[in-house]
Amino acid sequence: MVLVNGNNIWDVEGPAAATAEIEVTSMLSKLVGYDENISAGYTTWGGQGAVFNSLRLAIARYAPTSNQSGVPQNLYCFCSELSHYSLYKSVEATGIGVENMIRVKANADHSMNLEDLKEKMEHVIAQGGVPLYVLATMGATDTFGIDDIEGIKLISEELERAYGIYPLFIHADSAMGGMYSFFNSYDFGSNPLRFEDNVNEVLKSYQQKFKHIKLADSMVFDFHKLGQTPYITSLFLIKNREYLKYVDLDAEETPYVGNRGYGSYHTGYTLECSRMGSALAIYASLLAFGVDGYQELLANYIRVNIAFRETLIKEVSNVVITNEVSPITTFRFYPEKTKWNDERNGLLTVEEITEINQFNDEFAEVIGAERDIVFFGNTKKQCLLEAANSNKRISVYAHKFFTISPYSTIDEVDHYVEFLKEHLDCFLKLNELQELERSS
Ligand SMILES: Cc1ncc(COP(=O)(O)O)c(C=O)c1O
């Protein structure tokens, strides 16, 4: 407690935390493929804080005078329609404005649609706007969709060449998925940790996506999500420490902190003044688990999810799983048989989709009442779908199975599914009775 209580603003105040921060920045830089001699990092207020910090860097890098004279009014940010609301808050708070945050359509696998991104960027340029920033979600909150960051980088560079625009800032919102870059160097051929074939296959596909995360100008590691550390332990990682000069405070603005003969790690670029020593928790966990240990933990999340999916589909007929295999499983129930294919192909009306949403929402209340037994999450925007009778895309509600405890193993899965099945049977019977009462 004494160690963590050190103020991380300056190594003179919190030397252990400052040392840990430098160590973890270096370790994680190497892991993702940043040059640890050039990169920088600091712990901050969550994955959301990292988005805000990255946007602040992007603005100050593009317009170095903006710290004095305010933010230019023609800047635009781009993100997937399924991205976390962190960017929404950040464009509000930086003064860029929500109207200048452009939402890009998502593909069926919940990744950003790159054609739509390019089209929307070109539209902004044609109107005289400046595309400033792209949020590449690497593991979406509800579905674990992973944006193609390599594709985003290629499009950005293409537009930079074609229109002579300033390089776009790309932040990898890896708050949810970043830990899967721990497999970037895993040899799936020899498979030293002997993962089962189906687990191996998923992890291998992640390697193909996460190996490109180094293309981002910044990213985040939210250890409090998949990394077994307490809240808040987020490391904001920056590819090039030079960017920090745009946001660092002048020495005269920080009269009581600064370089001394007995300490020179002065973090005047963070948005916080006092900072807790949360790098210590990250450092301790990295040393305790090691890369192998984390690989075991992360693989188990996938293993349990695969088992959950298989059991759910086997045991319940009127359910559909609505995302790819990942540490999260989203699923949707239907009052009778499933209509997912029709829903996905735009064949249902707004009213029909809304009715199914309502059914799932009511069922979420039912199982939520017994969340002390098994706690399932739910979302009101799993994805957006076309409807047969509207131009507006409709949000799809879904339930979420998200298990990131090392104590949730495949042995527990039958119990989770049984819980759902029992409650669903009761819920359907109750609905039937109410229907009978209404019609009599
Ligand atoms: C993709 C993504 N980004 C950002 C955040 C915000 O992270 P935090 O709660 O650590 O601020 C979340 C939280 O769930 C997230 O899933």
The ligand as an SDF file (V2000), in Angstrom:
LIG
                    3D

 16 16  0  0  0  0  0  0  0  0999 V2000
  -13.0440   -0.8420  -26.3840 C   0  0  0  0  0  0  0  0  0  0  0  0
  -13.0870   -0.0430  -25.1230 C   0  0  0  0  0  0  0  0  0  0  0  0
  -12.4960    1.1490  -25.0820 N   0  0  0  0  0  0  0  0  0  0  0  0
  -12.4940    1.9080  -23.9710 C   0  0  0  0  0  0  0  0  0  0  0  0
  -13.1290    1.4780  -22.8270 C   0  0  0  0  0  0  0  0  0  0  0  0
  -13.1020    2.3330  -21.5980 C   0  0  0  0  0  0  0  0  0  0  0  0
  -12.1930    1.7750  -20.7090 O   0  0  0  0  0  0  0  0  0  0  0  0
  -12.1330    2.2150  -19.1710 P   0  0  0  0  0  0  0  0  0  0  0  0
  -13.3890    1.7210  -18.5590 O   0  0  0  0  0  0  0  0  0  0  0  0
  -10.8970    1.5510  -18.6820 O   0  0  0  0  0  0  0  0  0  0  0  0
  -12.0430    3.7100  -19.1650 O   0  0  0  0  0  0  0  0  0  0  0  0
  -13.7670    0.2490  -22.8250 C   0  0  0  0  0  0  0  0  0  0  0  0
  -14.4810   -0.2220  -21.6210 C   0  0  0  0  0  0  0  0  0  0  0  0
  -15.1440   -1.2140  -21.6140 O   0  0  0  0  0  0  0  0  0  0  0  0
  -13.7330   -0.5420  -23.9930 C   0  0  0  0  0  0  0  0  0  0  0  0
  -14.3270   -1.7400  -24.0490 O   0  0  0  0  0  0  0  0  0  0  0  0
  1  2  1  0
  2  3  1  0
  2 15  2  0
  3  4  2  0
  4  5  1  0
  5  6  1  0
  5 12  2  0
  6  7  1  0
  7  8  1  0
  8  9  2  0
  8 10  1  0
  8 11  1  0
 12 13  1  0
 12 15  1  0
 13 14  2  0
 15 16  1  0
M  END
$$$$
